[in-house]
Amino acid sequence: QVQLVESGGGSVQTGGSLRLSCAASGFTFSACSLKWYRQASGKERELVATITSAGGITIHADSAKGRFTITRDNAKNTLYLQMNNLRSEDTAVYSCYVWWGRDYWGKGTQVTVSS
């Protein structure tokens, strides 16, 4: 079955960096577009970034442009989100997503940014 397991979250000060990972299994990783979403407490889930099977990248969240990068390692079946110059408004649970016949989400990893 499809499994998505995020890691790499934590607490960081404003201006710091984190790299999130999403270990995937149960589907043909290299053939799929993959996404990162985030959901802050009390807010709707927000699409942050997409990477296609061909490596095409879209950073959807305007606040993340120029600071976040999404990458993938098909050999390791792992998706990444590099987040630099973190701000308090980046505080959220970050989850990876794939569509493989239906929607699949990981459980997420908490990112907390404080000054």
Buried (B, 14 or more C-beta within 10 A) or exposed (E): EBEBBBEBBEEBEEEBEBEBBBBBEEBEBEEBBBBBBBBBEEEEBBBBBBBEBEEEEBBBBEEBEEBBBBBBEEEEBBBBBBBBEBBEEBBBBBBBBBEBEEEBBBEBBEBBBEE
